[in-house]
Amino acid sequence: MKTYDVSRMKHRCQFGVYGNGEMNPNTGAFVSKFVPQFSLWFGEYSQTINQQITLTGDNLTDTKMIVVRHNEQVNQQQLVKVGDTLYRVNNVADDDGINSFDVITLVRYQKHG
């Protein structure tokens, strides 16, 4: 994506992984939690009706699309924390050109176990 109004990038999110956090003093076991690695400014990306239908057909509800400046660190093995909500990266439509932007599809993260 070559064009995006930079003034729309007014939100901050954290990229990271789900890993060992603090130790539970009662059991001695580590409690898993979101561990941030870096943060980026992002803007909202509006989905077309066709995109919404396609995502719903793939059983991808609770999705959010964001735009960030191109960043090599962003990948599909990461989680993204927006406010108090945790998402997993479902897709990265990247563009490695000069002054380019990446569109990232996020799906609400469901902790298993």
C-alpha positions in Angstrom: 0.0 0.0 0.0 1.6 3.2 -1.1 -0.9 5.8 0.0 -2.3 6.2 3.5 -3.0 9.5 5.3 -0.3 9.4 8.1 -2.5 11.7 10.3 -4.9 8.7 10.7 -2.1 6.8 12.5 -2.9 8.0 15.9 -3.2 4.8 17.9 -0.5 2.8 19.6 -0.3 -1.0 19.7 2.2 -3.5 21.1 3.5 -6.5 19.2 4.8 -9.5 21.2 4.3 -13.1 22.1 2.5 -15.2 24.8 5.1 -16.5 27.1 6.3 -17.0 30.7 5.5 -14.0 32.9 5.8 -13.8 36.6 6.1 -16.7 39.0 3.1 -17.7 41.1 4.4 -17.4 44.7 1.9 -20.1 45.9 2.8 -22.8 43.3 6.2 -21.8 42.0 4.9 -22.2 38.4 5.2 -19.5 35.9 2.0 -17.8 34.8 1.8 -17.2 31.0 1.0 -13.7 29.8 1.5 -11.4 26.9 5.1 -10.3 26.7 5.6 -7.1 24.5 8.5 -6.9 22.2 8.0 -3.6 20.4 5.2 -1.0 19.8 4.1 0.8 16.7 1.7 3.6 15.7 -1.2 2.4 13.6 -4.3 3.6 11.9 -7.7 1.9 11.3 -8.3 0.2 8.0 -11.9 0.1 6.8 -13.0 -3.2 5.3 -15.2 -3.3 2.2 -18.4 -5.3 2.3 -16.7 -8.0 0.1 -13.8 -8.3 2.5 -16.2 -8.6 5.5 -18.1 -11.4 3.7 -14.9 -13.2 2.8 -13.6 -13.1 6.4 -17.0 -14.3 7.7 -16.9 -17.2 5.2 -13.5 -18.2 6.6 -15.0 -18.2 10.1 -12.8 -15.1 11.0 -15.1 -13.1 13.1 -13.9 -10.6 15.6 -11.3 -9.3 13.1 -9.7 -5.9 12.9 -7.5 -4.5 10.1 -4.8 -2.0 10.9 -2.2 -0.1 8.9 1.4 0.4 10.1 4.5 1.8 8.4 6.4 -1.1 6.8 8.3 -3.0 9.5 10.3 -6.2 8.9 9.7 -7.3 12.5 6.0 -7.8 12.0 5.1 -11.5 11.3 2.3 -14.0 11.7 3.7 -15.6 14.8 3.0 -12.5 16.9 0.2 -11.2 19.0 -0.9 -7.6 19.1 -2.3 -5.8 22.1 -4.7 -2.9 21.2 -5.9 -1.2 24.3 -6.8 -4.1 26.6 -7.7 -6.5 23.8 -5.3 -9.2 22.5 -5.2 -10.2 18.9 -3.2 -12.7 16.8 -1.7 -11.6 13.5 -3.7 -13.5 10.8 -2.2 -11.9 7.7 0.4 -9.3 6.8 0.0 -7.6 3.4 3.4 -6.0 3.3 4.9 -3.6 0.9 8.7 -3.1 1.3 8.9 0.1 -0.9 10.1 3.4 0.4 7.5 5.1 2.6 5.1 2.2 2.2 2.5 0.8 4.6 1.5 -2.8 5.7 -2.1 -3.8 6.2 -2.4 -6.3 9.0 -5.4 -8.5 9.6 -5.9 -9.3 13.3 -8.2 -11.9 14.9 -9.2 -11.7 18.6 -6.9 -14.1 20.5 -8.5 -16.9 22.3 -6.3 -18.4 25.0 -6.5 -22.2 25.1 -6.0 -24.2 28.2 
